[in-house]
Amino acid sequence: MPLPSGQVWSAERYQTHAAFVPALGEELVSWLAPQAGERILDLGCGDGTLSELLRSSGANVFGVDSSIAMASAARRRGLPVVVMDGQALAFARAFDAVFSNAAMHWMHDADAVARGVGRALRPGGRFVGEFGGHGCVAAIHTAVRAVLRRRGVTLGSPWYFPTADAYRDVLERHGFEVERIVLFPRPTPLPTGIRGWLETFGGPMLGALAAGEQPDAIDEIEGLLRPALCDERGRWTADYVRLRFAATRTA
């Protein structure tokens, strides 16, 4: 069965349940090392938290995001942002660097993303990013799929979680020289528990159920995951795995 309609984003909900995402992405900025005067594209900029950090270096930062709500939140920070699918970037040799944090796992056509980024960069431009990698949220995804199957729903994954080797191949296929690429586990505390996480990120899967079925399904998912992801004090941790890379456009 195909996935239901795509993820629906809310800047306010994201801030409540997932402010850890841009906070954990701050280290990635050091991999980019933005310079004053550079033109940088923030691919999947969300509410602009990290775009603002990039801009503090003196760089000229331009954001794209597929969500109208998130793009609007970024604009409220005074950032120039357009609503655009990251798999259909419409730029040509416009940027010195492209940066992306926690967005590209929502873009299933990795070749289209890499092709568009390559086209958007000037020769020698940098592409630095981090997103979910192979094994990310495996326990969560398994629990959600099991609960949906018991209700007669079988879905694929809403995410693209490649291995380091697979993503290196994508980058090299589109004219990038990969300087660093690493896949690493990053257990991530969830400030509002698994229910907040599901409310924020689970829409493409839970949306396959009627609204009246969803509360019971969430209760069941929470029960399945509690022994693995919740400690004796009720603190939840997501089983994140991240793929981080730095590459240069060679031609």
C-alpha positions as CSV (number, residue, x, y, z in Angstrom):
1,M,0.0,0.0,0.0
2,P,1.4,3.5,-0.8
3,L,2.0,5.9,1.9
4,P,-0.7,8.4,2.8
5,S,-0.3,12.1,2.0
6,G,3.0,13.5,3.0
7,Q,4.2,14.9,6.3
8,V,2.4,17.9,7.6
9,W,4.7,20.4,9.4
10,S,3.9,22.8,12.1
11,A,6.7,25.2,13.3
12,E,5.1,25.4,16.8
13,R,4.8,21.6,17.2
14,Y,8.3,21.2,15.9
15,Q,9.6,23.6,18.5
16,T,7.7,21.8,21.3
17,H,8.6,18.3,20.4
18,A,11.8,18.4,18.3
19,A,13.9,21.5,19.2
20,F,16.7,19.0,19.7
21,V,17.0,18.5,15.9
22,P,18.6,21.9,15.1
23,A,20.5,21.9,18.4
24,L,22.2,18.6,17.5
25,G,22.9,20.0,14.0
26,E,25.1,22.9,15.3
27,E,28.2,20.6,15.2
28,L,27.6,20.1,11.5
29,V,28.1,23.8,10.9
30,S,31.7,23.4,11.9
31,W,32.1,20.8,9.0
32,L,30.9,23.5,6.6
33,A,33.0,26.3,8.2
34,P,31.0,29.1,6.5
35,Q,32.9,32.2,5.5
36,A,31.8,35.8,5.4
37,G,30.4,36.8,2.0
38,E,29.8,33.3,0.8
39,R,26.4,32.4,-0.7
40,I,25.0,29.4,1.1
41,L,21.9,27.4,0.3
42,D,20.2,25.8,3.3
43,L,18.4,22.8,1.8
44,G,15.4,21.9,4.0
45,C,15.9,24.9,6.2
46,G,12.9,24.2,8.4
47,D,12.2,27.2,10.8
48,G,15.5,28.7,10.0
49,T,17.3,28.0,13.3
50,L,20.5,26.8,11.7
51,S,20.2,29.2,8.8
52,E,20.4,32.0,11.3
53,L,23.5,30.4,12.8
54,L,25.1,30.2,9.3
55,R,24.2,33.8,8.7
56,S,26.0,34.8,11.9
57,S,29.3,34.0,10.2
58,G,28.7,36.8,7.7
59,A,27.5,34.4,4.9
60,N,24.6,35.3,2.7
61,V,22.1,32.4,3.4
62,F,19.2,31.5,1.3
63,G,16.7,28.8,2.4
64,V,14.4,26.3,0.6
65,D,11.9,24.1,2.3
66,S,8.9,22.1,1.0
67,S,6.7,23.2,3.8
68,I,4.9,26.5,3.6
69,A,4.5,26.6,7.4
70,M,8.2,26.1,8.0
71,A,9.3,28.5,5.3
72,S,7.0,31.1,6.8
73,A,8.6,30.6,10.2
74,A,12.1,31.0,8.7
75,R,11.0,34.2,7.0
76,R,9.9,35.6,10.3
77,R,13.6,35.4,11.3
78,G,14.3,37.7,8.3
79,L,15.7,34.9,6.1
80,P,15.1,34.8,2.4
81,V,13.3,31.5,1.8
82,V,11.3,29.9,-1.0
83,V,9.0,26.9,-0.9
84,M,10.6,24.3,-3.2
85,D,11.0,20.5,-3.4
86,G,14.6,19.6,-2.6
87,Q,14.3,16.9,-5.3
88,A,13.6,19.7,-7.9
89,L,16.1,22.5,-7.1
90,A,15.9,25.3,-9.7
91,F,19.3,27.0,-9.3
92,A,22.4,27.1,-11.6
93,R,25.9,27.9,-10.3
94,A,24.4,30.2,-7.7
95,F,26.0,29.1,-4.4
96,D,29.4,28.5,-2.9
97,A,28.0,25.9,-0.5
98,V,24.9,23.8,0.2
99,F,24.1,22.8,3.7
100,S,21.4,20.4,4.9
101,N,20.5,19.1,8.3
102,A,17.8,16.5,9.1
103,A,15.9,17.0,5.9
104,M,17.3,14.7,3.2
105,H,15.8,11.5,4.6
106,W,12.4,12.9,3.6
107,M,13.7,13.0,-0.1
108,H,13.5,9.5,-1.6
109,D,15.0,10.5,-4.9
110,A,18.6,10.9,-3.8
111,D,19.9,11.1,-7.3
112,A,17.6,14.1,-8.1
113,V,18.8,15.8,-4.9
114,A,22.5,15.3,-5.7
115,R,21.9,16.4,-9.3
116,G,20.1,19.6,-8.2
117,V,22.7,20.4,-5.6
118,G,25.5,19.9,-8.1
119,R,23.8,22.2,-10.6
120,A,23.2,24.8,-7.9
121,L,26.9,24.9,-6.8
122,R,29.7,26.8,-8.4
123,P,32.8,24.6,-9.4
124,G,34.6,23.7,-6.2
125,G,31.5,24.4,-4.1
126,R,30.9,22.4,-0.9
127,F,28.1,20.1,0.0
128,V,27.8,19.3,3.7
129,G,24.9,17.5,5.3
130,E,23.5,15.2,7.8
131,F,20.4,13.0,7.8
132,G,19.0,9.7,8.9
133,G,21.2,6.7,7.9
134,H,20.8,3.0,7.7
135,G,19.2,1.7,10.9
136,C,17.7,5.0,12.0
137,V,14.6,4.6,14.2
138,A,14.5,0.9,13.4
139,A,12.7,0.0,16.6
140,I,10.2,2.8,16.2
141,H,9.5,1.9,12.6
142,T,9.2,-1.8,13.4
143,A,6.7,-1.1,16.2
144,V,4.6,1.3,14.0
145,R,4.5,-1.2,11.1
146,A,3.5,-4.0,13.4
147,V,0.6,-2.0,14.9
148,L,-0.6,-0.9,11.5
149,R,-0.4,-4.5,10.2
150,R,-2.7,-5.6,13.0
151,R,-5.2,-3.1,11.7
152,G,-4.9,-4.3,8.1
153,V,-2.4,-1.7,6.8
154,T,0.9,-2.5,5.3
155,L,3.2,0.5,4.4
156,G,6.7,1.1,3.2
157,S,9.0,3.5,4.9
158,P,8.4,7.2,4.6
159,W,12.2,7.8,4.9
160,Y,15.4,7.3,2.9
161,F,18.1,5.9,5.2
162,P,21.1,4.8,3.1
163,T,24.4,3.3,4.2
164,A,27.6,5.3,3.9
165,D,28.7,3.3,0.9
166,A,25.4,3.7,-0.9
167,Y,25.3,7.5,-0.4
168,R,29.0,7.9,-1.3
169,D,28.0,6.2,-4.6
170,V,25.2,8.7,-5.1
171,L,27.5,11.7,-4.6
172,E,30.3,10.4,-6.8
173,R,27.8,9.6,-9.5
174,H,26.9,13.3,-9.7
175,G,30.3,14.8,-9.8
176,F,31.2,15.1,-6.1
177,E,34.5,14.2,-4.4
178,V,33.6,12.9,-1.0
179,E,36.0,14.1,1.7
180,R,34.3,12.6,4.7
181,I,31.3,10.4,5.2
182,V,30.4,8.6,8.5
183,L,27.4,6.6,9.7
184,F,27.1,6.7,13.5
185,P,24.5,5.9,16.2
186,R,23.1,8.9,18.1
187,P,20.6,7.9,20.8
188,T,18.5,11.0,21.2
189,P,16.5,12.0,24.3
190,L,12.9,12.9,23.5
191,P,11.6,15.8,25.6
192,T,8.0,14.9,25.1
193,G,8.4,11.1,24.9
194,I,7.5,8.8,22.0
195,R,4.0,10.3,21.8
196,G,5.4,13.7,21.0
197,W,7.7,12.2,18.4
198,L,4.9,10.3,16.7
199,E,2.8,13.5,16.7
200,T,5.6,15.4,15.0
201,F,7.1,12.8,12.6
202,G,4.6,9.9,12.4
203,G,1.9,11.5,10.2
204,P,2.8,9.7,6.9
205,M,2.3,6.3,8.7
206,L,-0.4,7.0,11.2
207,G,-2.3,8.9,8.6
208,A,-3.2,5.6,7.0
209,L,-5.6,5.0,9.9
210,A,-8.9,6.7,10.5
211,A,-8.6,9.5,13.0
212,G,-10.7,7.5,15.5
213,E,-8.2,4.6,15.3
214,Q,-5.1,6.6,15.9
215,P,-5.2,7.1,19.7
216,D,-5.4,3.3,20.4
217,A,-2.7,2.7,17.8
218,I,-0.4,5.2,19.6
219,D,-1.1,3.6,22.9
220,E,-0.1,0.2,21.5
221,I,3.1,1.6,19.8
222,E,4.0,3.2,23.1
223,G,3.5,-0.1,25.0
224,L,5.7,-2.0,22.5
225,L,8.5,0.5,22.6
226,R,8.6,1.2,26.4
227,P,10.9,-1.8,27.3
228,A,13.5,-0.7,24.7
229,L,13.4,3.1,24.6
230,C,12.1,4.2,28.0
231,D,14.1,4.1,31.2
232,E,12.9,3.4,34.8
233,R,12.3,7.2,35.2
234,G,10.1,7.5,32.2
235,R,12.7,9.2,30.0
236,W,12.4,8.2,26.3
237,T,15.3,8.0,23.9
238,A,14.9,7.5,20.1
239,D,17.2,5.1,18.3
240,Y,18.7,7.5,15.9
241,V,21.5,6.8,13.4
242,R,22.9,9.7,11.4
243,L,24.8,9.9,8.2
244,R,27.1,12.9,8.0
245,F,29.2,13.9,4.9
246,A,31.3,16.6,3.4
247,A,31.8,16.7,-0.4
248,T,33.1,19.0,-3.1
249,R,31.8,19.6,-6.6
250,T,34.6,18.7,-8.9
251,A,33.5,20.1,-12.2
